[in-house]
Amino acid sequence: IREQQPGSKIVLNVIYVPYGRMDRPIKGYVFSLKIFADMINHLGFEHVYTLDNHSEEVLKRIHNIVELDINPYITEVVRRYKPDYFFFPDKGAMRKYPRKINFCIHAQYPYFYGQKQRVLDDSREIISYELFNEGIEIKGKKVLIIDDICCTGGTVMRAAKVMKSQGALDIALWVAHCENNVIKYDIVREGSPISCIYTSDSIIRNYHIPEIETILL
């Protein structure tokens, strides 16, 4: 493009940023986000449009990045699912979403969060999960879990099982980015405590799975 039209302003739509979860150097592992960001930055885009990045590090690493508003997606999910509460599955999500989602900012929906504890080895297995829902009665209520990405669904499944044990009527999940890999796991199988996954069309390609609804805006 630059050879044919010198001076052209070129933008990149990369709604899901690859390697966005590998957002810090870890001994023995490649710092994948840095390598990817360096490649993108070298191309000199006018803007790089993304959606709901995993961490602030993505925004720091990629030049001229613009994070799209997730509120139109959340609004459509709320219209379809009609939840009673929002739920954030870890402290990171709890720090991020109440200041980004209009329904939370304007106190239209009560919300609460949970926290996991993992084994500190390469397995990263979740060994316990706790809800922090003091003052919120979830028995007989519909809960919408909100997060940025779903790979296997391990964390949200653990959270949903705890909520079901406390009498939640129904639980659904919104993630901006849902990996195709998710179809291999219990989250979309019969008996899952999560009735539906709502997601953007950033990376999911299995459009014919009833348990997954793609939000196209």
Phi, psi and omega in degrees: 000318183289331176292319183278326183227075180306138179087000179298143174267120185245132178246156179238127171261107178231076191304321172252123180274114177302144178067016180296338179278339178271068194258017176205152179290133177233128183304127178094356181235151175288137176279081191297320182299318180299316181296315180296315180298320179298320178297314181295316181298326180298333182281345172067048179288147175296315175215151173237111185267129182225173179225127171044070180290154186296325181207168177297337182298326177298317181294328180284326188278325186262125182288145174058031181283141177233119180267120182291154181287127178275351185299322176300325177291313181298321179300318180291321177296317178299319179299319182283317190266328180057064181285162171267327182221155167261151179222136179247124195281356175202175184295326178299314178294323180294326178287327189275309195282324179303336179264358180248335187261122184300324180299329177278316182302320183263015174056034179279335179228129172294152178217158176212179186215173178226173179214135180256158171235127182251158169290137182271061173216186185294341180289330180054030182293137176281123183255343176203159179212135183231137174268142174244083186233036180302128180086358179243118179266112184263357180298126179076013184248160176260131185238132176253115174280137181235127179207177184267323185213146176234123179255299178245341181084012184300313182292312183290330175296316179298317179297316182296322178296320177295318179295320177298321179295338177264008172096011178303138182286314183205148182225130176235168184230131166250126169229137179298326186228118180243119181286146176302331181303339186299335182292349179274355189243168188295344185298333180249013181261164179303135182093357178296140177287352178256118188281332184203145172248123173257137182206163172282177179264029185295312182225342181290139180231002180264077189284350187256021176266118185302330184282354180242122177247124180268128179267115181253118181240000000 
